[in-house]
Amino acid sequence: MNTFTLTGKDLLEIGYKPGKALGTALSIMETAYPDLSKEEQLTKLATILASPADYQQDELWAPVAEALVPPKQEELISLLPEAKEYVIYGAEGIEVGAINQMDTAMRLPVSVGGALMPDAHQGYGLPIGGVLATKGAVIPYAVGVDIGCRMSMSLYAIDSGILTTQSDQLKRILLDNTRFGTATFKNPKDHAIMERPEFAAIPIVRSLKDRAYSQLGSSGGGNHFVEFGVVELHNAENEFGLPAGQYLSALSHSGSRGLGANIAGHYTKLAMQNCRLPQEARHLAWLDLKTAEGQEYWLAMNLAGDYASACHHQIHERLAIALGEQPLAVVENHHNFAWKEKDAPGNEVIVHRKGATPAGQGVLGIIPGSMATPGFIVRGKGEANSLNSASHGAGRVMSRTKAKQTLSLPQVQQFLQEAGVEVIGSGLDEAPMVYKDIRQVMNSQQDLVDVVGTFTPKIVRMCGDEKYMKY
């Protein structure tokens, strides 16, 4: 019988490290081999230490071997050594961080094309204002968190002078018929979107159905808005068949609310687990569209986009009823989305537009400025270099934090007063001066869109703290 007691110090001396393997080895040796000499015990343990992989299937020593074998490191997917070429519009007004992010996106092995719009600024993964074409893959963070965020505009046969003569009534219409942020309608309107089969078929979507119903017809926080203003159509040769001139208009900007945000979070996590990229590109993890997860995300993304559209339709339905007038024309477009399109040779690609407006040949869209600067109804020119895209707005030049630190309420109120704009809600982080000059942005994309008309905001409602409310 062995009269020598094996100790942890003995194992340390032959190369074991403090931890699970050492403790487990001592326990097994004491229980299973009490009659071996100390020398024989150490020889056996040294053999296992030298080649633990040989013992991973051993009934007795597998626990020690597993503790000794280092965990297998998943191999990272390599980026291309250099970014593929892409076009930057309005480069002089775009921060370096956004360009660096786009460079990283163009080094993905699945990337086949890209473009950076003149309103671009840094975000997560793909920069806001970034357009990225991929082959057979969809990138949740290149779509964005607010899936299907969009613009919607209604034009009315109502004299735009009502904005001055009946401004109080119009403000009351906005207050009664719009909700922002956490506020929702007590009795949401029903909509066919809630009967979509995806709400039953996809687990993550099924869990969000009740919340999605409660938020129907409402708008998010941040830069989302509903506003009345004046549209001026520049000539009679327009898609609406309307005479040139001025029209009362309602414009809304919002997305897919909690439904889109939770879909984005869920599938981004899945993508990052299954598609391991270097640190600088980790938010650009993709889902292969041939996989179940990729197909599921595609269905969920499209549902979120259609849900966002349904919310806008209800917003404009409520406004039309309150105004007592049906719109003469409606324009709607979305961003924060991925489309299946054809590249120049005719191959199918997935085009992600994160904060970029579709601008295919003849496609109408709306590019807003800020709450106190013009927006534009545009017609796409189908420019291949931009992947048939244009900016989705003016783009920020000041972060929300910096805006709150540097701007004052009296300063913003004076700016709005001089612009002839009344604002309900909003905060300093959405002040007009946090945005780029929309005219410079439009000048940088003359090759991408033609201007059909301009929109001048007059009464704006946004989500914001009561202390910033003007009305």
N, C-alpha and C positions, 0 to 999 in steps of 0.2 A: 504493500500500500504506500502511496506517495505521502511522504511526511513533509514535503515542501509546499507551501502555499504560494500560488502564483499571484502576483500583484499587478496593479496598473503600471507601476514603475517599470516592471519587467517588460511589459508590452511597449511602453514608451521607448525603452532602450533599443528594441528591435525595429522601431520605425512606425508604430501605431500612433495615431493622433488622439488627443482627448475627444471623447464623443461617444456616439451610439455604438460604433463598431467595437471599440475597446471594451465597453461594459458588457456587450452581448457576447463577445469572445470569452471573457472571463467566466461568465455564467455558464455557457455551453461546456467549456473545458472542465469546470468544476463538477458539473452534473454528469456529463457523458464519458469523461476520461479521467476519473479520479485515481486510477492505478498507474497512469503514465508518469514517468519521471519528469521533473521540471524541464530538463533538457529536451525530452521528447515533445512535451507540450509546446515549448517555444519553437521547436523546429516545425511542428505542424502549423502553428499560427503564422510563422514567417512564410511558409509556403503559400498559405491563403492570401497573405498580404501581397506577396509577389505577383500573384495571378488571380485576383478575385473573380474575374469573369469566368474562370473555369469552375467556380463553385456556385454560380447563380442558380443552377438547377438542383444543387445538392440539397437533399431533404433536411439535413442537420445544419449545414453551414450557410445556406442561402441568406438568412438575415444579416450575417456578418458581411458576406460578399456584396449584398445590395447596398449596405452602408458604406462599403469601401469604394464601390464604383461611382465615380462622379456623375451627377445627373447629366443626361445627354443635353447638350446645348443645341437648340433648334437653329439651323443655319439661316442666317438672314438672306433675304432676297437682295441681290446686288443691284444697285442703280447703274445706269449707263455712265461711262466716264465723263461724257459731256452732254449738255442739254441739246435736244433737237431744236432746230431753228423755229422761231415763231415771231409774229409781228406784234409790236407794241404801238398802240395809238395814243398820242398825247404823252409821250415818255417824259417830257420835261416836267409834267405835273404829278408824276407817280413816285411814291417813296421807294427807297431802295429795298426795304423789307418785302414789299409786294413783288418786286422783280425777282428777288432771291427765291421767294416761294414758287413763283412761276417757273424759274429755272429748275428747281427741284422736281416739280411736277413733270417737266419735259425730259427728265432723266429716268422716269419710270419705264420699265421694259414694255408695258402695255400701251404707252402713249404713242399716238401717231400724228398728232397735230395740236396746235394751240394758238391762242391769241390773248392779248391783254388789252382791256378796254380803257378809255381815257379817264373813267371815274374810279379806277382800281385803287384799292388800299389793302393793307395787310389784314389777314384773317386767320383762320385755322385751316391747315391743309392747303387747299387751293385759295389764292387770294380772292377777295370780293372783287368782282370785275374780271375774273379769270374764266377763260373758255378752254376746255380740254377735251380732245377727242381720243378715245381709247378703242382698242380692239378686243371685243368679247368680254369686257369687264366694266363694272359699274363701281364707282367710288362714293360711298355715302357722304363723306365729308367734302367731296367736290360738288355734290348736290347742295349740301348745306343743311342746317338744322331746321330752318323754316321752309319745309318742302312746299314747292308750288306757290310761294309768295308771289303776289301779282298786283297788277294795276287794273282798275275797271272804271270806265267813264261813261256817263249818260249825258246826252245833249237834249235840251228841251226847247220847245217853241214858246218860250217865255222871255219877255223883254229882260235883258240883263240889268236894267235899271232897278229891278226888284232888290238887288243886292244892297242898294242904298236906301230905297224907300221902305223896304220891309225887312231890314236886317235883323230886327229882334225876332220876327216870326221865323226867319230862316235859322237863327241860332236855336230857337226852341225846337224846331224840327230835328236838328242834329242832336240835341240833348235827349229828345224823346225816342229817337229811332236808331241810335248807335250806342254801343257798349264797348269798352276798352279794358285790356288787361284782365284782372280777375273778375270784373263786373260782367254779368251775363243777363240775358232776358229771363224774367221769372217764368214765362211760358214760351219757350222757343217754338218757332214755326216748324212744322213737319217738312221733311224733304226726302225725295226718293234716294238720295245718297246713302241714307241710313239703312236702306234695304239691300245694299250691295253684298254679294256673297263673301267678299273678303273679310267682312266683319265676323263671319262665322268660321271661315276656313283657316285664318291665320291667327295663332294664339296671341301674339303681342297685340294685334289689332283688335281681337275680340275683347281683351282686357281694357281697351280704351274707348269702347263704344259709348258707354253711358256718359263719359266726360265729353266726348265729341258731340253728342246730342245736346248737352247742356250749353255748349259754346257755339252752337249754330247761329249764324248771323251776327257774330261779334267780331271784334278786331283785337289784335295783340297790342302790346306796349311798344316802347322804343320809338322807331320812326314811322309807325303805322298811323294812318290818318283817314278821315273822311272830311271832305271840304266842298264848299260851293265856290264857284268862280266863273270867269268869262272865257269861253272858247271863241277864238277868231279863226274862221276858215279862210284861207288866203285866196282861194279862187273856186269857181263853181265846178271845176273838173276834179271832183273828189269822189271817193267810194261811197259816200252817203247819199249822193244825189241831192245835196242841199246847196242853196245859193251861198255865195261868199258872204261873210258878215259875222256878227256876234251872236252868241247863244249862251243862255244860262246853262251851266254844266255842273254835275256832281262828279267828283273824283275820289276813289277809295284806293287804299294801299294796305294790304294785310295778307296773311298766309294761312297755314293749316293748323295754327294754335297748338294745343297740347298733343293732338294726334300726330302731327308731323314731327314735333320735337322728340317725342318718345320713340317713334319709328326710327328716326335718325340715330338716337343714342343706342338703341338696341342693336341695330345692324352695323353701326360703326364698331361697337365692341366685338361683334362676331368677326368682322373683317380684320380687326387688329389681332385677334387671336389666331386666325387662320392664315394671315398674310403678314409675316414679320418683316418689317422694313427697317433700315437704319434710322437712328433717332430723328434726324432732320426731316424724314419722310414718313414717319409713323402714322400721321393723320391722313395719309393718302392711301392707306390699305384698301384693297379692292376685293370685290366679290366676283368670282367667275360666273358669268350668266348661264353656264352649262350646269352649275350646281343647284341643288335645292334651295340653298340660302340665297343665291343670286336671283333665282326666279321669284322667290318669296319677297325679297326686297323690292324687286321691280313692280310686282303687283301692289305692294303696300305703298310704294312711292306714288304710283299712279292714282291710287285711292286718295292719298293725302292731297294731291294736286286737284283732283275733282272735288274734294271736300272744301278746299280753299275757294274754288270757283263758286260752289254752292253758297258759301258764306257771303261772297260779294253779291251774288244774285239776290239774296235776301235783303242785304243792306239797301240795294237800289230799288227793290220792290217796295220796301217800307218808305223810302224817300219819295218814290213816284206817287204812292197813295197819299202821303201827306201833302205833296204839291198839287194833287188832283190833276196830274198830267202824265201821260205815258211818254217815254223818251222817243225822240225822232231817230236817234242812232245810238249804238253802244259800241265801245271799243274795249277790248280786254286782251291782255297778254300776261304771261308769267315768266318767272325766272326761278333760280334755285331748283333746277330740274335737270333730268337727263333724257335725251331724245335719241331714238334710233334713226340715223340719217345716212345718206350716201356721200362718200368722198368723191373727189374728181374722177378717179378711175372707175367709180361705181361700186365700191366695196362698202358694206355696212359698217358703220362706226357708231360708237356711243358718244354723243356730244353733251358734255356737262356745261351748263351755263350757271355759274354761281354768281348771282348779281349781274346778269347780262341779258339783254333783250333779244329774242329771236328777230332776225332782220333778213329773212330770205326774200327773194325777189317778189315785190308786191305785198309783203306781209305788213299789216298795220300794227303799230305799237304805241306806247305812251312812255315818254322819258320825262319824269318830273325834275324840277329844280329843288327848291326848298319851300318852306311855308311862305316865303316872301319874294320868291323869284319865279320866273315863268317855267312852265313845263311845255312839252312839245308832243303833238301827235305826229308820228313819223311813218314813212313807208320804206320798207327795206329795199336795198339795191341788190341783195344776194351776192355780196363780196366774198369770194372764196377765201381770201387771206384772213378774214375775220371769222371764218367758219360760220358765215351768215348770221353775224351777231353785232350788237351795238351796246352802248352803255345802258345801265338800268336807272341811272339818275345822275346827280352831280358828283357824288362821292365825297367822303369826309376828308377834311384837312386837319381836323382837331379831334382827339379822342374824347370820349364822354367825361373821363376824369379831368382832363385838361380844361374842357369847357366849363365844368363846374368850379374849377379853381380860378379861372381867369375872367369869366364873364359875370356881369351883374344883371339883376332883374331890370333896373331902370335903363341900363344900356340896351337891353334887348327890346324892352317896351318902346323905347324911342325909335329904334330901327323899324319895328313893326308899324308904328304910327306913321312914320314917313313913307312906308310902302303902302299904306292904306289897307292893312290886313288886320283882322280881328281874330284872336286865337282863344279857343276854349281848351283848357288843359295845357299839356306840354311842360317841359322843363328846360333848364339852361343847356342841357346836353343835346337838344334838338334846335337850338337857336339857328337862324339863317347863316350866321357867320362861321359855323362849324363846317360848312360845306364849300366845295370848290365853286368857282364861277361857272355856272351852267352854260354860259355863252361860249366860254373857252372850250369846255367839254364838247359842245356841239360842233364847234369849229374844227375840232380834232377828228371828227368822224363824218365829215362831209362825203367821204367815199363810201360810207356805209348806209346812210339813210337820206331821204328827202323829207323836208318838213311840210306837212299837210296843213297844220294849224298850230296855234299857240294857246296855252291855257294859263290864265292869270288868277291865282288863288286870292280869295277875298275874305271868306269866313272858314276858319280851319278848326277842326276838333281833333285832338290827340289825347293819348293817355298821359296823365301828369298829376303831380301833387296839387292840392287845392290852392296853395299859396302862389302858384304860378298862373292861376286862372285869371283871365282878363274879363270874363263875363260870369 
